[in-house]
Amino acid sequence: MAFVFLAGSWAFTSYYLRYVFPGLFAVVAVFLYPRTGRGNSKARTRFSGITVLRASVFLLFSVLNALVIASHYPSGETLDVDFPLRSGTYYVLQGGGSAVTNPFHALSSDRKAVDIVKLNRFGNRADGIAPRALSAYEIFGETLHSPCEGRIDRVRDGLLDNPPGHPVTEQSEGNYVVLRCDEADIFMAHLKRGSIRVAPGEVVTAGQPLAEIGNSGNSLEPHLHISATKNDRAIGLQLNGRSLSMNSVVRRGEEVHN
């Protein structure tokens, strides 16, 4: 149950269910406990031995939970920049340096990338579980702001925004902006077609609008993919001094809750 709480993809239904779930489980457990027979001495004697299977399952989920928690504390070099989205409540679908919390990126060269969506008032990242319209996704068309002062290294624009659930694996990054900041490159991908407002070589200030969030490239649904590299090596990103991992929530781009 702890693993479901820590690593479940709650934004596909409602992030707020993440906090209702443990309470409901506790109520059900209290109600069912007397029926298990463990409340009497004979049952305690009968079930006192912990089997190898039980011990293995307990150890497995203990390790998984430890990996999820550790993913909120980065190892190695990190780059601290501003959160690039401005108004609303944002949610990390996957992130951190663990394969448990960042399964699609953990084995790639972009292994410390973070994927961010926006939550509506119901705690869902869209109007429904899997709507077909791009406009139903809360983050689609959201303005992307520069997370630091720097120079635009390269951009790509012109690729179509895919219908939800239909990613394009060719040119998998989709439309993107690469920003050079403190000798590191910040990569922001899956941007909306025709929305990029900057050009290579342009110097930008922190907070300057760069583009809009879209669904181009190898993307199942609208989200912001952001990562950092230094000397062609992936490094961790800290946004406003905090490291984000799966189920991290950012409210109005100011306060981060893990």
C-alpha positions as CSV (number, residue, x, y, z in Angstrom):
1,M,0.0,0.0,0.0
2,A,2.9,2.3,0.7
3,F,4.3,1.7,-2.8
4,V,1.0,2.5,-4.4
5,F,0.9,5.7,-2.4
6,L,4.4,6.7,-3.3
7,A,4.7,5.5,-7.0
8,G,1.1,5.4,-8.3
9,S,0.2,7.6,-11.3
10,W,-2.5,9.5,-9.4
11,A,-2.9,12.3,-11.9
12,F,-4.7,9.9,-14.4
13,T,-7.7,10.0,-12.1
14,S,-7.2,12.5,-9.3
15,Y,-4.1,13.5,-7.3
16,Y,-6.3,14.0,-4.3
17,L,-7.3,10.3,-4.3
18,R,-3.7,9.7,-3.2
19,Y,-4.6,10.9,0.2
20,V,-8.0,9.3,0.4
21,F,-6.7,5.9,-0.5
22,P,-4.6,5.2,2.7
23,G,-7.6,6.3,4.8
24,L,-10.0,3.9,3.0
25,F,-7.4,1.1,3.3
26,A,-7.1,1.6,7.0
27,V,-10.9,1.5,7.5
28,V,-11.2,-1.7,5.5
29,A,-8.2,-3.3,7.3
30,V,-9.8,-2.5,10.7
31,F,-13.1,-3.9,9.6
32,L,-11.7,-7.1,8.2
33,Y,-9.0,-7.8,10.8
34,P,-11.3,-9.7,13.2
35,R,-12.5,-11.9,10.4
36,T,-8.9,-13.1,9.5
37,G,-8.8,-15.2,12.7
38,R,-5.6,-13.5,13.8
39,G,-7.2,-12.0,16.8
40,N,-7.1,-15.3,18.8
41,S,-4.2,-17.2,20.3
42,K,-4.7,-20.3,18.2
43,A,-4.5,-18.3,15.0
44,R,-1.5,-16.5,16.2
45,T,0.2,-19.8,16.8
46,R,-0.8,-21.2,13.4
47,F,0.4,-18.1,11.5
48,S,3.4,-17.1,13.6
49,G,6.0,-18.4,11.1
50,I,6.9,-16.0,8.3
51,T,7.2,-17.8,5.1
52,V,10.0,-17.3,2.6
53,L,7.4,-15.9,0.1
54,R,6.1,-13.3,2.6
55,A,9.6,-12.3,3.6
56,S,10.6,-11.9,-0.1
57,V,7.6,-9.8,-0.9
58,F,8.2,-7.6,2.1
59,L,11.9,-7.2,1.2
60,L,11.0,-6.4,-2.5
61,F,8.6,-3.6,-1.6
62,S,10.9,-2.3,1.1
63,V,13.6,-1.8,-1.5
64,L,11.2,-0.3,-4.1
65,N,9.9,2.2,-1.5
66,A,13.4,3.1,-0.5
67,L,14.3,3.8,-4.2
68,V,11.2,6.0,-4.6
69,I,12.1,8.0,-1.5
70,A,15.8,8.3,-2.6
71,S,14.8,9.6,-6.0
72,H,13.8,12.9,-4.3
73,Y,17.4,13.4,-3.2
74,P,19.7,13.8,-6.2
75,S,23.2,12.3,-6.4
76,G,26.0,13.8,-8.5
77,E,26.1,17.3,-10.0
78,T,22.9,19.3,-10.3
79,L,21.8,22.6,-11.9
80,D,19.4,24.8,-10.0
81,V,17.1,26.9,-12.2
82,D,13.6,28.5,-12.0
83,F,10.5,26.4,-12.5
84,P,9.5,27.3,-16.1
85,L,5.7,27.3,-15.8
86,R,3.9,30.1,-14.1
87,S,0.3,29.7,-13.1
88,G,-1.5,26.7,-11.6
89,T,-0.8,23.3,-10.1
90,Y,1.8,21.1,-11.8
91,Y,2.5,17.4,-11.3
92,V,5.5,15.3,-12.1
93,L,4.5,12.2,-14.1
94,Q,8.0,10.8,-13.9
95,G,11.3,12.0,-12.8
96,G,14.3,11.4,-10.5
97,G,17.3,9.1,-11.0
98,S,15.5,5.8,-10.3
99,A,14.1,3.4,-12.8
100,V,11.1,3.0,-10.4
101,T,10.1,6.7,-10.7
102,N,11.5,7.4,-14.1
103,P,11.1,4.2,-16.1
104,F,11.0,5.7,-19.7
105,H,14.1,7.7,-19.2
106,A,16.2,5.7,-16.8
107,L,18.0,3.6,-19.4
108,S,18.4,6.5,-22.0
109,S,21.0,9.2,-22.3
110,D,18.3,11.6,-20.8
111,R,18.0,9.5,-17.7
112,K,17.4,12.4,-15.3
113,A,14.7,14.1,-17.3
114,V,11.5,15.2,-15.7
115,D,8.0,15.0,-17.3
116,I,5.5,17.6,-16.1
117,V,1.8,18.0,-16.6
118,K,-0.7,20.5,-15.1
119,L,-3.6,19.6,-12.8
120,N,-7.2,20.9,-13.1
121,R,-9.3,21.7,-10.0
122,F,-10.2,18.0,-9.7
123,G,-6.5,16.9,-9.5
124,N,-6.6,15.3,-12.9
125,R,-4.2,16.3,-15.7
126,A,-7.1,16.3,-18.2
127,D,-10.9,16.3,-18.6
128,G,-11.2,12.5,-18.2
129,I,-8.8,9.5,-18.1
130,A,-7.8,9.6,-21.8
131,P,-9.6,12.3,-23.8
132,R,-9.0,12.5,-27.5
133,A,-8.8,16.3,-27.8
134,L,-5.5,18.0,-27.1
135,S,-7.4,21.0,-25.7
136,A,-8.8,18.7,-22.9
137,Y,-5.3,18.4,-21.4
138,E,-4.7,21.2,-18.9
139,I,-1.1,21.9,-19.9
140,F,-1.7,22.1,-23.7
141,G,-0.8,25.6,-24.9
142,E,0.7,26.7,-21.6
143,T,3.5,29.3,-21.9
144,L,7.0,28.0,-21.3
145,H,9.3,30.5,-19.6
146,S,13.0,30.6,-19.6
147,P,14.3,28.9,-16.4
148,C,17.5,31.0,-16.4
149,E,19.4,33.7,-18.1
150,G,21.3,32.2,-21.1
151,R,21.7,31.8,-24.8
152,I,19.6,29.8,-27.1
153,D,21.7,27.0,-28.6
154,R,19.3,25.4,-31.0
155,V,15.6,25.0,-31.7
156,R,13.2,22.9,-33.8
157,D,9.8,23.9,-34.8
158,G,7.2,22.9,-37.4
159,L,6.4,19.4,-36.4
160,L,2.7,18.6,-35.9
161,D,1.1,18.1,-32.5
162,N,0.0,14.4,-32.4
163,P,-3.4,13.3,-31.4
164,P,-3.3,11.9,-27.8
165,G,-2.2,8.3,-27.8
166,H,-0.5,8.5,-31.2
167,P,3.2,9.3,-30.6
168,V,5.6,9.8,-33.5
169,T,8.9,8.0,-32.9
170,E,10.8,9.7,-35.7
171,Q,12.3,12.9,-34.5
172,S,11.2,11.8,-31.0
173,E,12.0,15.0,-29.3
174,G,9.4,16.8,-31.3
175,N,9.7,20.6,-31.3
176,Y,12.2,21.7,-28.8
177,V,14.4,24.5,-27.3
178,V,17.9,24.0,-26.0
179,L,19.1,26.8,-23.7
180,R,22.8,27.1,-22.6
181,C,22.9,28.1,-18.9
182,D,26.0,28.1,-16.7
183,E,27.9,25.9,-19.0
184,A,25.1,23.4,-19.1
185,D,22.4,22.7,-21.7
186,I,18.7,22.7,-20.7
187,F,16.6,20.7,-23.1
188,M,12.8,21.4,-23.2
189,A,10.8,19.2,-25.6
190,H,7.4,18.2,-27.1
191,L,6.5,21.9,-27.7
192,K,3.6,23.2,-29.7
193,R,3.9,23.7,-33.4
194,G,4.6,27.3,-34.4
195,S,4.8,28.5,-30.8
196,I,8.6,28.9,-30.4
197,R,9.5,32.6,-30.0
198,V,13.3,32.5,-29.9
199,A,16.1,31.7,-32.3
200,P,19.6,30.2,-32.0
201,G,22.1,32.7,-30.7
202,E,19.5,34.8,-29.0
203,V,20.2,35.9,-25.4
204,V,17.2,35.4,-23.1
205,T,16.5,36.5,-19.5
206,A,15.0,34.4,-16.8
207,G,11.3,34.3,-17.1
208,Q,11.2,35.3,-20.7
209,P,8.5,33.4,-22.8
210,L,10.1,30.8,-25.0
211,A,7.3,28.7,-26.5
212,E,4.1,26.8,-25.6
213,I,3.6,23.2,-24.4
214,G,2.4,20.8,-27.1
215,N,2.4,17.2,-28.0
216,S,4.9,16.8,-30.8
217,G,7.3,13.9,-31.3
218,N,7.3,10.7,-29.2
219,S,4.7,11.9,-26.7
220,L,1.5,10.1,-25.7
221,E,-0.1,13.3,-24.4
222,P,0.8,17.0,-23.8
223,H,3.5,17.5,-21.2
224,L,6.8,19.3,-20.7
225,H,9.9,17.2,-21.0
226,I,12.9,19.0,-19.3
227,S,16.4,17.8,-18.6
228,A,19.9,19.1,-18.3
229,T,23.3,18.0,-19.7
230,K,26.9,19.2,-19.1
231,N,29.7,18.1,-21.4
232,D,27.2,15.6,-23.0
233,R,26.6,14.0,-19.6
234,A,23.1,14.0,-17.9
235,I,23.0,16.0,-14.7
236,G,20.2,16.5,-12.2
237,L,17.9,19.5,-12.3
238,Q,16.8,21.4,-9.3
239,L,13.8,23.7,-9.8
240,N,13.7,26.6,-7.3
241,G,16.1,24.7,-5.1
242,R,14.1,21.4,-5.0
243,S,14.6,18.1,-6.8
244,L,11.4,16.7,-8.4
245,S,10.4,13.1,-8.7
246,M,7.3,11.2,-9.4
247,N,4.2,12.6,-7.6
248,S,6.0,15.9,-6.8
249,V,3.5,18.8,-7.0
250,V,4.4,22.4,-7.7
251,R,1.8,25.1,-7.0
252,R,2.0,28.4,-9.0
253,G,5.7,27.7,-9.7
254,E,6.7,28.8,-6.2
255,E,6.2,26.1,-3.7
256,V,7.2,22.5,-4.2
257,H,5.7,19.6,-2.3
258,N,7.3,16.1,-2.5
